Amino acid sequence: MYDRRLDAILAAAELGSFSQAAARLHLSTPALIKQVTGFEREHRITLFHRSRGGVSLTTAGVALVSDAYDIIEESKHALRHARRLAEDGASIRIGVSLLRPATALLNLWPRLAPAMAAHHPPIRLELVPLSDAPDGFLHAIDHLGDSVDAVVTGFSRGSWHHPCQTLQLAEYQLCMGVPLSNPMAHRTRLTIGDLAGQRVHLPPIGEGDAMDEARARLAKQGDVTLIDMKRYEFDVFNECAQSGDLILAKSIWSNLHPSIRLIPMDWDITVPYGLLYARRPTPIVRDFVSSLANLTTGA
């Protein structure tokens, strides 16, 4: 684990004062100064310029503080991992949200559960609720292994800009979300020609191969207005339900909004759905993914 004296160093660096840092950490000022000075002497470096006006970091101090945050976070992660292993079995933390409910994995879990129960230590699933806002689910995808071990969501078969590995579990059709207030809501299937005069909300270019392909086909129909949205969030579905606009949607969202029907399109565009996990997974996550891969490939 990290040297606890780093807490004193980081507080002093942030506040520019030993006395204020001591107050934050509920220490006496002499005790905090002793920690900082002891660290400097032990490692033969000077971290702070001292003056009557306070303290400021030296070049060495700036470098240490920059790395210290990562050191502390890695230590906390290692401790959380160890604590989970010390419990009765180990858990795989799956991040879930309203738009990403992990259905593709949960459908397979009954077949996977016996192997996970026989694993040493036994492996269980732990569902961790996340927001669909950028600081929720999308942040978790870019920091897998921190608050969650894996997520299940759509991904791109080609370019993929998130730092993770993927294991495909299912495919879902791209449909058209049609508000009940729209005259087309009674249809059982739609063609691109049926969308003449409609406004269609969809992700911006580069959000995935399937989405880009659908955009290209819709763009050829000159009288369809394409409306870029930043990302899929529930508020966008609410807006479309109120305005009558259409929204490009995945078939997994068939019961997402009570006022929007998902109607199949006459195309064969599908979105791969799979397990996203860290590039360097823990042994438990690696074993879990391996078992899941064997199940999905029939090995």
N, C-alpha and C positions, 0 to 999 in steps of 0.2 A: 504494500500500500504506500501511498505517497507520504512524504515527510509533512507532518501537520504544521510545521513552521511556515510552509508555503501559504497557509491561510493568512498569517500575519503579514507576510510580504505582499500578497495581493491586495489586502485591505489598505496597507500603507501606500502602495502604488496608486490605487484608485482614489484615495482621499487626500494624498499629499501631506499626510500628517500622522505621526506615530500616536499622538494622543487621541485623535478621532478614530484611528484604526483600533486602538485599544478599547475605546468605548463601544464600538460596533461588536467586537468579539468578547465583550464582558471581561476584559483583563485590565490589570493596572498598566499604566504606561511603562514603568520600569520592566515589568514582566514581558511586555511585547518587545521592547527594545532588546532585551536579553535574548529573545528568540531570534530576532533578525541578526543581531551581532554574532550570536553563536553560529548561525548558519553561514555567515560571511567568513568567519574565522576558520570554520571546519573545512570549507571548500575553497578558501583563499581567493575570494573575489569580493569586490565592493559593489553592492547593489544600489546604494542610495547616495546622493549628494545631500549632506545635512546642512541646514542653515536655520537662522532664527525664524524665517518665514515658513519653514516646513521642510519637506523632503521631496526629492525628485530622482527619477531613475537614472543610473549611469547607462552606458551602452550595454554593459554586461547585464544590468538589471532589466533593460528593455527586452533583451533576448530571452532571459530566464522567464520573465512574466508571460511573454508570448507563448512559450512552450508549456508553462505550468498549467494553464487551463486544460490543455489536451491531456497532460499527465493525470490531473485530478479526475477528469471525466473517464479516462481509461481505467483508472483504479476503481471508481465507483461501479463501472460496468462489470469489471472482474469480480467485485464483491457481490453484486446482484446475482451474477451467474453462479458463483459458489454457493450462495444462500439457497438458490432454487434447487441446485443439485443436492444440497444437504437435507432438503425436505423429502417427504415420502414420494419419490419419483421426480421426474423433471417435466416442466411444462413448455410447450411451444406457444408463444404469444402471437396470436393472429389478429392483426388490426382489421377492424370492420367499421363500416359506416353505412349510412342510408343508401348511398349509390353503389357501394361495394360490399355486399353482404356475405361474401365468401361462400356462396351457394355451391359453386363448383367443387370446392373442397369438402364441405359438409355433406354433400351427396355421396362422396366416396368414403367418408369416415367410418360408417358401419363395417365396411369390408377391410378397412385398414386397422381398426381398433384392436383386433386380436394380436396382430404383430407388435403393435405399440405396447400392449399390456405385457407381452413376453420380453420386451426389451429390458436390458439392465443398465440404468434404472428404468422403471416403467415410464412411458411418455404419455402425457395427456395434453389436450388442447385447452388453451385459455384464450377466450375472446376478449380483446381490448377495444373498447369503443373509441373511435376517432371522429373528428370533424372532417367534412369534405372541403373545408376552407384550406388555403395553401399552407397554413401553419399547423394543419392537422394531418390528414391522410397523405397529401403530397410530400410534406416534410418527413413523414415516417418512411416513405418509399426511398427518400434520399439518405436516410439515416437508419437503415435496417440493422437490427442488433442492439439498438439503444432502448427505446421504449417498447418496440415490438420486434419479433424475430422474422415475421413474414406477413405478406398481405396477398390477397387474391383480387386481381383486377385485370382489365383488358390491357394488352400491350401491343407493340408494333412488331410485325414479322421482319421488318427491315431495320431502319435506323431506330435506335433506342437510347435516349439521352440520360436515363437514370442509372446510377452506379449499383447494379445488382445483377443477379442471375435469375433466369426464368425457367419454369417447368410448366408446359402447357397442360391444362386439365380438361378444357372444353372449348367449344366455339359457340358464339351467339350471333344470330342474324342481326343485321342492321335494318331497322324498321323506321316507319315514320310515325312520330307521336302526333296524334290529331285530337285537339280539344273537342269535347262533346258539343260545343257551340258551333263547330265548323260543319258545314253541310256534308263533308266527306266522311264524317265520323261513323256513318252506317255501313261504309264499304268494307268488304272482306279482304280486298287486295287493291294495291294502287300501282299505277305505272307512272313513269316520270312525266308523261304527257298529261296525266290527271292533275298535276301540280301547277298547271298554268295559272298565273295570276296570284299564286300563294307566296307567302313569306316563310322561309325556312331558316330556323336558327340551328347553327352547327359550329363545331370548334374551328379555330383558325388553322391555316395550313401548317403542317408539320406535327400535328397532334397524333399521327398514326397513319399507317398505310391504308387501312380500311376507310378511315374518315376522309383521307385525301382522295381516294378513288371515288367515294360517293360524291364528294364536292365536285370533282371533275365531270361526272356524269350529269349532275344537276345543273352545272354551269352551261352545259350545251343546250339546255332548254332556256332560251333567252328570256322568256317571260316569267321565270322563277326568280324571286328576289332572295339572295343569300344574306343572312344576318350573322355576322361573326359574334360569338360570345367568348368571353375569356376562358371559361372552363365549365364543366358540368357541375351545377349546384342546384339545390332544390328550388331556390328562388327563381331560376330560369323557367322551371316547369310551372311555377305559379304564374309567372308573367304570361306565358303562352296560353295557359288555361283561361286567363282573363281577356287576352287580346284576340284569341282565335288563331294565332300564328302556329305553324307547325314546328316540330323539333326533331332532328335526327336522333334516334334513340336505339339502344340495344334491347334485344328481346328479353333479356334478364330483368328489365325494368317494367314488365307487363303490369304489375300491381303497384307501381310506385306512386302514381297520382290518381285519385278517384275521378278526376275530370278530364283525363287524357287517355285515349285508347291508342295502343300500339298496333298499327296495321302493317302487315308484310308488304314489301315492295317487290316488283317483278325483276329483281336483280339477285345475284348470288354472292353478295358481299357479306362476309362474316368477320367478326372480331375474335381473335384468339384470347382466351381467358386462362390465366395460370397463376401459379404460386411464384411470387417474387421474394427472393431471399438474398442475404448479404453475399458479396463476392467471396469473402472468407468466413464461411459460417462456422459456428461452434460445432464440436463433435456431435452433440445431440441433434442440432438442426440438420447436419449432414446425414446422419442416420435416418432421420425422419424423411428427408427429401429422397434418399435412396430407396426407402421402402415404398414411398408414394410413386416414384418413377417405375419401380417394378410392377406395381399394381396397374398403372395406366398403360404400360406397354404389354401387359399380359405375361411378363417374365415370371 
